[in-house]
Amino acid sequence: MVAYAVSNDGLPIYDTRGRVLITVGGEIYNVEGHRVWHFTPEGEPCAGGELDPAGPPVRQPLRVQRLQFLMSISGARPFATARGAIRLAMTPARASRDPIDYTTKTGSSLYDRATKSLFTDTKDAYDLKSDGLMNFLDAINCRGRECGWEIFTINNTAGDAKNLLTEHGDLTIQNVLDHATAVLQAAPITRHAQEEGQLFACINNSMTQGAIDVLNLRRDKFLIPAPVDEYSGTCFLRVIIAEAQVDTRATTNLLLGQLTSGLPDIMAKEGGNVKSFNLQVLSIVRRVKRRGTDPGSILPQLLRVYMSVDDKEGKFARHIKNLNNNYIDGTINLSDTVLMTKAEAKYEELCEDDAFEIVNKKDDTIMALQTQVEALSTELTTKKKSNEGGRSSEKGTSKKVPDWMNKAPKSGEPKTKTKDGKTYHW
């Protein structure tokens, strides 16, 4: 029986002509009997003969092709179906929607990959803080695409299909719980049910211990009760979202305010950097949409902010004004996205030509210090004027008291006295 050579990851390795290498007596050869002498630390072949120094690594086929080769020679397919023709896909897990047979080596590998932490460094584990939620959801989305997860579309109370990752504001925890219960109750086990378990394990491996301790207090919201008695990944995720963000109308209104009256402050904070400004705006828009609110068009606000950018030669502002004029004339169509794309393209063009420079641009720290100094100066001036006013008032109204007014009358002397037409009583 032929023994095929594999890398440290257990994947078959190939020569420069795309032929699988074989192993004989612990040494690796190609099909023509030529020995391979040099390897990378990952166990993949490099160019070069016995007396030659190691050359560059030999380029290997895509991972999906290497996995499919293993399946074809082992006869053990990861998907629980009858043997048949190999199905090509962008990733191994997306080659089929059939349930995965975890008793096979490849099926077990698919589970390990799906449930691995989203973060390579444990210090990056998610801690339930709101400012990291969007990146956490993006990481789950990427893992889901790789693993072929199709469990994020759920009907809300009105019966409308919503995406848990991008439209969670339209889905209650109960909506998700009802959906997951139906999925996990299905018999026999479906691919969707397996994905619920994969998602739960993946998230659990990606959280800090402190976050897990908090979430366990709400276990009744993601542990489907008997007879199912299984953890739901989608319910777990919805609970995390609820814990990480404050689902209040006030917060949504605050975000909407940033998209309207707050845009000039964002541009000022970014120092006229249009690219950074656009990223901030898109981030806010995404946060609003994920809360189940449509932010609407902010085209007028964007136009005003872009036209107010005070670049030295005015080229950027003129470009935006021309776009606005053409839009008003009906020559072009403008949307928020189109305008932001055109503005960023012009900004990058001017930066490449060293033709973009903000007039009187100041360092944020210096400006902040100047503001504090001015505030303190104003406060001191106000206090000084107040004190000076008080002293002058006292000088103007105070009079010297005559000595006789401070002496008590002696025994037998009258206790009243008339002076300058006024009578005084002791």
Protein Blocks (a to p, Z undefined) as FASTA:
>chain_A
ZZddddfkopacddfkopacddeehiacdfkopacfbdcfkopaceddfklccddddddd
dfklmmmmmmmmnopafbdcddddddddfbfklmpccdcdfkbmklmmmmmmmmpcfbfb
lklpcehiaklmmmmmmmmmmmmmmnopafkbccdfkopacdfklmmmmpcfklmmmmmm
mmmmpccddfklmmmmmmmmmmmmmccfklmmmmmmmmmmmpccdfklpacfklmmmmmm
mmmpccdfklmmmmmmmmmmmmmmmmmmnnopaklmmmmmmmmmmmmmmnopaebjaklm
mmmmmmmpccfklmmmmmmmmmmmmmmnomaccdfklmmmmmmmmmmmmmmnopaccehi
acfklmmmmmmmmmmmmmmmmmmmmmmmmmmmmmmmpccddfklmpccdehiacbdceeh
iacdZZ
